[in-house]
Amino acid sequence: VAAKGELRNKLVQAMLRLRVVFLLILPVVCLAALDASKYSRSQQIHEDYKLRWQIENDVLKIGVEVQAVGWVGFGITEAGGMKGADIVYFEAASGDIVDAYSLSYSKPETDTCQDWTLATFSKEEGKLMFEASRKLRTGDNEDWEIVNDVETMEGHAFIAAWGDSEEISYHASNRVSGRVFLFGEEREDRILAVRAQPGIEQSDILHDENLIPATETYYAENCVNLEQATGLDPDVPRHIVAHEAIIDPGTAQYVHHFLVYGYAQRDCEDGGGL
């Protein structure tokens, strides 16, 4: 019996030694301040949210700083909303980063494959920061591919949110959405380049003031007589070669997309658009 007891003790000691070795070889995430010099690009996407990023070979590296103490998330999305978004979020209480996706206006679902790697994080004086990376093309059908937006001439639509609770939860007004050029120059730079070309004419067409009803989806229609709105001669053929949205920052959160139709009649009453 004594021999069996001694053998049992030796087995327990061996298991403990194995467990200690296993714990020691886990990746170590550093608690450190964000080094802005590591990133070639940055954008203040909200007064409380700073996004920095760097693309190295086939890897996207991001650094996020936000005025919050609980959690922060960032996502790439096709249509500019939560539905269909590819999301990464960080929770300070656990120190965990989560690769997730969303199919509805609710808490994101955790991806089967965790493709984001956390590098550093910190929380101090009401500010939360984390740095992480993932491959541009993960091969995961729960991730969006991050494509070269210089070639597509269209920035990546994004969503972001943050909060002070220990776990990710409803963000209320702590959210923002928009577009960001991850690979190349901003849209404004492109528009300026087009404007500088010979023969280019520019006009601003603004929507009439409109009261937004309390419904989830609402389209406000506005018929624009181009001759009156732009002062251009309607008998001279022209081609639209570039455009940019003019959105009032005060109402930007309510704007999702634009639909533009051309009509043969100036009163938009010919029975259908082109």
N, C-alpha and C positions, 0 to 999 in steps of 0.2 A: 504493500500500500504506500509505504514511504517512497519507494522507487517511482510508482505511478504519479504521486503528488509532485515529486521533483521534476519529472518529465513534463507534467502539465505546466509547472512554473516556467520551465525553459521555453515551452511553446508560446506562452503568453508574452514572455520577454522578447522572443523573436518577432512576434506579431507587432509589438510596440515599436521595435527598432525599424521594422519595415514601414510602419505607418509614419514614423518620424521622417524617414528618408523620402517617402512619397510627398509629404507636406513641404519639404524643403525644396523640391524641384518644381513646384508650381510657379507659373509666371508671376512676377512681382510688378504691381502697378504703383507708380510713384505718386505721392501727394506733393504736387509742386505747382508753382505759378506758371501761367501760360507765357511762352517765349514767342512774342509776335514776330521776331526776326526770321523764324522758320517758315513763315508763310508769305507767298508772293502776292496774294490777293486777299482783300477783305471787303466787307460791306456791312454798314450799319442798317440792318433790315428793319429795325424798330428802335425807338429811343432806349429801350431796355435790353436790346438783343444785338450782339455783335458776332458776325460770322467771319471766320478766317479759313482759308483753304490753300492747299498746295497739291498739284498733281505731279507725281513722280513715276514715270514709266506707266505701269498699269494700275497704280494705286492712288486713291483719293484720300488725302489727309485733311481733317477739319479740326478747328479749334473754336469752341463756342464759349462766349461769355454772356451772362444774363443776370439781370437784377432779380434774383430769386434765391431761396435757400433749400428748396425741396427737390425739384426735378426740372428737367428741360428736355425738349424733343425737337428733332428736325427731320423733315421728310421730303422726298422727291415724289411728285404727283403728276399725273397726265393732264387732268382737267382743272387743277388749281384748288382742289378740296380734299377732304379726308378720304372719300370713297376712292379706293384703288391706290392709296398712297403707300409708298415704301418708307418706313419710318425707323429712325434710331432714337432711343431716349436713354437718359441717364438719371438714376436716383441716388441722391447724396447719402441718404441714411444707410443704404446697403452697399454703396460704392459699386453698383452693378450697371453695366451697359446692356441694353436689350435691342436686338435686331427684330423688328416687328413690321406688321402691315395692317392696313385698315380697309374694311369693306363697308363700313357704315360709320355713322356719327356716334361712336362709342369708344371704349378703351381699345387700343390697338391689340391685335392678336400676335402672340410670340411666334416668330419664324421657326420652322423645323430646323433649319441650319442657321447658326449664329455666325454671320460673316463679318461683323464689326469687331475690331480689336481695340480695347481701351488702352491708352498710353499713360495719361496723367489726369488728375482732377484735383480741384481745391474748392473750398467754401470758406469765405471770410468776408466780414463786414457787409453782409447782405448780398453778396455776389457769388454766383455759382459758375464754375468753369470745368470743362472737360475737353480732352483731345482724344481723337480716335481715328481709325483708318479702315478702309475696305477696298477690295479690288473693284475696278470699274465694271468689269463683267464677271460676276460671281458664278454664273451657270446655275443659279438658284431661281426657280420659277416664281418664288415669292419676293424677288428683288427686281427693281427696274435696272436696266443697263444704263450706265452713265456715259452718254455718247458725246462726241466732239461737237459742241454747239457752235463752233466757228464754221464748220462745214454745213450744218443745218440752218445757220443764221437765225436760230431761235434759242433763247435761253431756257434753262431748266425751270419749270414751274415748281415752286416749293411751298411748304407750309411749316410753321414753327409755333411752338407753344411752351409755356412754362408755368410753374406754380410753387407754392410754399409747403404743400403737404408732403409727407414722407414718401408716399407712393404716387405714381402718375394718376391724375384724376381730372375732372372737368376743369377746363382752363378759364372759363368765363371770358373776360375781355383780354386775357393774357395770350394773345395769338396774333399771328401775322401771316400773310401769304403774298406771293409775288413771283418774279422771275429773276434768275441770276445766271450770268454767263460764267460757267466754271472753267472753260478753256480759253476764252478770248475776250475781246473788247466788249464794252457795254453797248447796248442798242443806241444810246445817245451818240456815242462816237461814230457809229455807222451812219446815223441820220445826218450828222454834221458832214461826213464825207460825201454823202449823196447831194446835200445842199450845195456843196462847193463845185459841183460839176456844171459845165456850161449848159444853158437851156433849161435848167430845172426851175420850176415855179412851185411855190408852197402856199397852202391856205390852211387855216384852222377852221374846222367845222365843229361847233359845240352843240350839245343837246339842250333843248329847252328845259327850264326848271320843272321838276316832276316830283310829286309826293309819292313816296314809297309806301305801299300798303303792307300790312303785317301778314304777309304770306311767304312761304318758303321760296317759291320761284315766281318771278314777275318780270315780264318784258315791257319796257317802255318804248313805244314806237314814236319816231320823229321823222317827218317828211322834210327833206332838205332840197330846196331849189338851188342847184349848184351855181347857176348864173348869179343869183342874188347873194348867195353865201360867200362865193369866192371872187366875184367880179370878173371872172374869166369869160372870154368869148365862147359861147356854146357851139359855134359853127367851126371852130378850130379843133381838129382831132387831137386828143391827148391820151397818154397812158399813165396809169398809176404805177410808179416804180418803187415807192416806199411809203410806209405809214408808221405812226406811233400813237399810242393812246395818251390822251390828255385827261387825267383823272384827278379830281379834287381830293387831296389827302383826307379831308374831313368826311368824305363818303366812300373812300376806297374800299372799306371792308364790305360794302354792299354790292360791289361790282364783280361779276363773275366772268362775263364774256360779251362780245359784240357780234351781231349779225348784220351784214351790210348787203342790201339789195339794190340793183339798178332798175329804174323804171323808164319806159319810153315816154310817158307823159309827165309833165312837170308837177302835176298835182298828186302823183302816186296813186291814181285811181284807174289804172288800165287793167285791173283784174289780176295782177301778179307781177312779181319782181323777176329780174334776170339773174 
